[in-house]
């Protein structure tokens, strides 16, 4: 799918998205591959690995959501 192998951190992000909700890992992978449009690979490279985890929290509207970071 990509001309280069995914980095360990990129694979971690894909795994975290997939764990948070099955199917999101494939979307995350496409966003990483299309870095020239999305910038995801650059953001992941600049983010410490320990911050690349799925968390649950609440928004101001009180709905529950999962997010990376």
N, C-alpha and C positions, 0 to 999 in steps of 0.2 A: 504493500500500500504506500510505503514511503521510501524515498531514496536512501534514507539513513536509519540506523536502528534507533529506537526510542531509548532515552536515558533512563536510569534507575528512578529518578524523581518523576519523570513523565509517566512511567509505568505505575508508580505509586499513586499518582493523581487519577489515572484511569481506574485503578483498583478501588480507590476511595469512592469515586463516583458510582462505580458498579455496585459496591457494597451499600451505598446510601439508597440507591434505587436501581434495580436491574434494568439494563438498557442504556443507562446514562454513560456507561463506560465507553460505548461505541461513539457516542456523540462527543465525549471529551477527546477521544483519540482523533477524530476528524478535525476538531478545533486545534489540536496540537500539530497535526500534519499541515494544516492550512495556516501556519504561523504568519505567513506574509500578509494575511488578511486579518487574523484574530489577535496575534501577538501572544498567544497562550504559552508557547515554548519559551519565549523571552521572560514572561512573568514567572513561570515555573523555575527557570534557571536562577532568577534573582530572589526566589523565596527559599528560606531555610527549610530543609526536609522535615524538621519536627513540626512545622506549621502546616504541612500538607496533610491534614487529617479531616475527616468528616465530623462535624459537630451538629448538635441540635440546639435550637434556641427559639426565642419568640421575637416577633417583629412588633412594631407599635400597634398593629391591628390585631394582635394576640393569636394569629395563626401560627402553628408550628411549622418549621421548615428545617431542612438540612442544608448545610453549606460546606464548602471547602475553605479552610483557612481560619 
